[in-house]
């Protein structure tokens, strides 16, 4: 287990502290999906919510999902 001890000078640890972590493949896929699609959300006065997801095409074309 990794732990840190407070001293009067600096924080010292028994092991190296990781400052960054590799991104999982699921996170990479989710980010790519969000970057390649447009999302629009519309809420009507009755409270009904409609989400429209459109894929960005080449040369500005839009494809509806």
KAQUISUL-V843636 format. One record per residue. RES is the residue in three letters. SS is DSSP state (~ for helix, > for strand, _ for the rest). OMEGA is omega in whole degrees, -180 to 180 (999 if undefined). Layout:
((RES SS OMEGA) (RES SS OMEGA))
This chain:
((UNK _ -179) (UNK _ 178) (UNK _ -179) (UNK > 178) (UNK > 178) (UNK > 174) (UNK _ -180) (UNK _ -178) (UNK _ -176) (UNK _ 174) (UNK > 178) (UNK > 180) (UNK > 177) (UNK _ -179) (UNK _ 175) (UNK _ 178) (UNK _ 179) (UNK _ 179) (UNK _ 177) (UNK _ -175) (UNK _ 178) (UNK _ 179) (UNK _ -179) (UNK _ 180) (UNK ~ 178) (UNK ~ 179) (UNK ~ 178) (UNK ~ -180) (UNK ~ 179) (UNK ~ 179) (UNK ~ 179) (UNK ~ 178) (UNK ~ -179) (UNK ~ 180) (UNK ~ -175) (UNK _ -180) (UNK > 173) (UNK > -179) (UNK > 175) (UNK > -177) (UNK > 178) (UNK > 178) (UNK > 180) (UNK _ -176) (UNK _ 180) (UNK _ 178) (UNK _ 179) (UNK _ -177) (UNK > 178) (UNK > 179) (UNK > 179) (UNK > 179) (UNK > 179) (UNK > 179) (UNK > 177) (UNK > 179) (UNK _ 176) (UNK ~ 179) (UNK ~ 176) (UNK ~ 179) (UNK _ -179) (UNK > 175) (UNK > -180) (UNK > 177) (UNK _ 999))
